[in-house]
Amino acid sequence: MNLLIKKIITGPFQENCFIIINKEVNSAILIDPGDDEIIIDNFIKNNNLKPKAIINTHSHLDHIGAINFFQEKYKIDFYLHINEEMILDGYKESCMFFGIEPKKKPIVDHWLDNETILNFKDFKLKTFNTPGHTPGGVCILIDNFLFVGDTLFSGSIGRTDLPGGDWSTLESSLKHLYDSLPLETIVHPGHGPDTTLLAELNGNPYLKFLSNY
């Protein structure tokens, strides 16, 4: 499969929306379309892409604001882990807390639960359950590309002091990723620059507990 990964930085939180593109057929999967739907959609239109689905790593306000726009325009389904329902339900209140005008809350078409393979016509993705930043956080793997949301960053990790967060759970999730994937895996975080599992193992001060890898 000839893949292209496009990152579009969105909204006041500088959240990374990713578009996975199958260049052979110009189809696309949207990961975490958080805001600035017009900017994202202009890229889709200018490249004649055909969106197939929306999959989110979690449902914090900065990751979900543009979802409804794409659901309605392209008639595509939205996938989210079932344990994110509590976070999603608090979307409007979270926006009010940060002084942000809420958009229409998306409706989940498919609730994820156990780790699974998502087979679309032009894509095959695998989910990893990685709670800790939020109760239902997931990471999404396609080929050697891992979309981690706010589980892991270049030089840092997701915060665990928000509702539903838990450090020990996040620690277990990070161990799960390192147990499951090669260190050369390319990591696409929800904020900031891309990295690799190896680079974070060697240089991320929050991963010192993984010293035995």
HELIX and SHEET records of a PDB file:
HELIX    1   1 GLU A   37  ASN A   46  1                                  10    
HELIX    2   2 LEU A   61  ILE A   64  1                                   4    
HELIX    3   3 ILE A   67  TYR A   74  1                                   8    
HELIX    4   4 ILE A   82  GLU A   84  5                                   3    
HELIX    5   5 GLU A   85  ASP A   89  1                                   5    
HELIX    6   6 TYR A   91  PHE A   98  1                                   8    
HELIX    7   7 TRP A  167  SER A  180  1                                  14    
HELIX    8   8 LEU A  197  GLY A  203  1                                   7    
HELIX    9   9 PRO A  205  LEU A  210  5                                   6    
SHEET    1   A 6 LEU A   3  THR A  10  0                                        
SHEET    2   A 6 GLU A  15  ASN A  22 -1                                        
SHEET    3   A 6 SER A  27  ILE A  31 -1                                        
SHEET    4   A 6 LYS A  50  ILE A  55  1                                        
SHEET    5   A 6 ASP A  77  HIS A  81  1                                        
SHEET    6   A 6 HIS A 110  LEU A 112  1                                        
SHEET    1   B 6 ILE A 117  ASN A 119  0                                        
SHEET    2   B 6 LYS A 124  ASN A 129 -1                                        
SHEET    3   B 6 VAL A 138  ILE A 142 -1                                        
SHEET    4   B 6 PHE A 145  GLY A 149 -1                                        
SHEET    5   B 6 ILE A 186  PRO A 189  1                                        
SHEET    6   B 6 THR A 195  THR A 196 -1                                        
SHEET    1   C 2 LEU A 152  PHE A 153  0                                        
SHEET    2   C 2 SER A 156  ILE A 157 -1                                        
END                                                                             
